[in-house]
C-alpha cells in the first residue's frame, strides 16, 4: 500500500473540499509597483518583491513539514508558523496518525531541492502558488529503520497561501497531477 509522503494530497483535498474551492486559476501579472493595503507590512512593494516573499514563505512551510515528519513532531513550532486553518489541522492529524503507527519520513536525495514553484496570482491577502515537485521521501519504521515506502513520484501541486500578519501561510492545497518516477512537469 502506497504510504509515501502523501500529506499533500490528503491535506490538500481535505482543505479544498472543506473550503469548497474550485479549479479557478490565474496568471502572473507583469511587475508593477502597488500601494499596500491596510494589512500589508510595508507601504510600497514591487510585484516581484511580493512574489519573492510569498515563495520564501512557501519554502519555509515545505521545510517545516520535512523537519516535522523526519523528527516525529506534529507540534513543531515551525508548522504553526507556516500553515493555517484547515491545512494546519489536517497536516497535524496526518503527522500524528503516521507517528502513532510508529512511522516517520526521511528525505530522499531530491526532497528539498526539486521545487519548481511559481506564484500564479496574488489578490487581497491570498496567493496561489503552483509547484512541480519530485516526492522521493521515504517512510520508515521509527524503531527499526526498515523502509515501508520508497516510491518516487512527481506531483503538480496548487496551494493557496493566506497573509497572516507579515507571513504568508499555506491555507489549502490540491494535487493536480501525479506521475510515477521523475516525469511529467519535472521531466
Secondary structure, DSSP 8 states (H G I E B T S, - for coil): ---SS-HHHHHHHHHHHHHT--S---------EEE--TT-SSSEEEHHHHHHHHHHHHHHHHHHHHHHHHHT-TT-HHHHHHB-HHHHHHHHHHHHHHHHTTEEEE--TTTTT----EEEEEETTEEEEEEEEEE--EEEETTT--EEE---EEEEEEEEEEEETTEEEEEEEEEEEEEESS-GGG-
